[in-house]
Amino acid sequence: MEGRVSLAVLISGGGTTLKNLIDHIKAGTCRAQIVCVIASREGIKGLEYPKQEGIPWFVVPRKKFKSARQFSDAITEILHRFNPELIVFGGFLSLYLFPPEYRGRIINIHPALLPAFGGKGMYGDRVHEAVLAASCKVSGCSVHFVDEVYDHGPIIAQRVVPVLPDDTVESLRERVQTEERKLYPEVVNWFADGRVRLGEDGRVRISGRQPPIASTPRSVPS
């Protein structure tokens, strides 16, 4: 599609990120076309969305493969059929060992300010619990290129939110997710415009104007 970037979305659960991208695409605020959805688990809620939208979807159950390599090869075989320009992780919890041609073409969003509070097993409310336990004064979300280590690749963009004195996991989650819902479609638009690239030195180059990194807090923590 002219002016749009073709996406493959990889999911493992409820599909909140996938649904957000679909909503933004329908609203015209995300210049993308989702060409396929791949799930690493059977029977998950997130598969309802491609079924509703008529998007090709596939299940590659991680538990049915003996190794990460075999699992990854099965995913790569599907991706080669659709040849997406960009591969987007939306709550995808399995390690994907991708071929060299996908370097700089896979992104993930994480509900914390990487490199803090990332890594294997750090997802969802576990992240917010760790942020609160550490008495952090700020948190946020990070969009980063995917490499072959969990939550490790070069960072493309971040948004910062305050951690308030009376925050719970639920209130912090909502504040972070509000920024996630805005930031991920915006970064996808950067790819549609050809503004983002991963240099040979492993550093991210972004041309043009970027959004502010901090959201406006409702109140300032003391």
Steps between C-alpha positions, in 0.01 A plus 500: 500500500640838399588716800448210739731246658402133497502336843511152643390501864619230742296440816482265799196614698208740509598701195463845659782643292366340183153644564651843557684487167185384319302787654762757398518360147121525468510857633767597250754584769730206427613462141533124491341184367509184711570213260506218756484419871701218659423368849733292715214351702174329411159628606608850601265798500726695266405276208147639508620821334650364176201269468264799527702707252565229243876512557690175435597344832713207608580316822856376555485350851835540671439197720484269198859571397806353666719804443479874449664450160231260375228732631663801337543325167126423494421868555751610237339267246167679547658844490675420172159428346372848585826698481403776747709814504480516881444230763330626815496319833177556693540318830706227332670306779713245314855538375512538121834421335461691177698480174754775419272673248257588780757706692354847550152386396363363831377722784354446847337720762582448868314654800808649668796724426751254361762385576340498848238237586543291187609149417351152499192474720458877533167576337159638590430570866829343604671808360277748684536304825878522468488874427290564810713271716809698399331832597566642154384857445439456127411215268380483143524295184768422244484405134815319391644291223491130578819299519552146627492596869176586683432878519855576396514660154575866421236743625299695242272711721387536861225678688528587868221512759515589871468238769272658759526434877164323516539298180388139480596253231166573335535879496860488377408247234226727365730802490769308313251337262359841410844596370551162332177541305631828356867422454489169313282621209716813478818295468334284233430823310870585516571174321229577243681830435841334482628706791648222714803285435732283702860588423782253453634624834181385673374853563157625396470793259172692481446793265250782552300610800449259791229510770590616853628226727294607803126500540326771698453377858175557682701590806863514596616235747654639816 
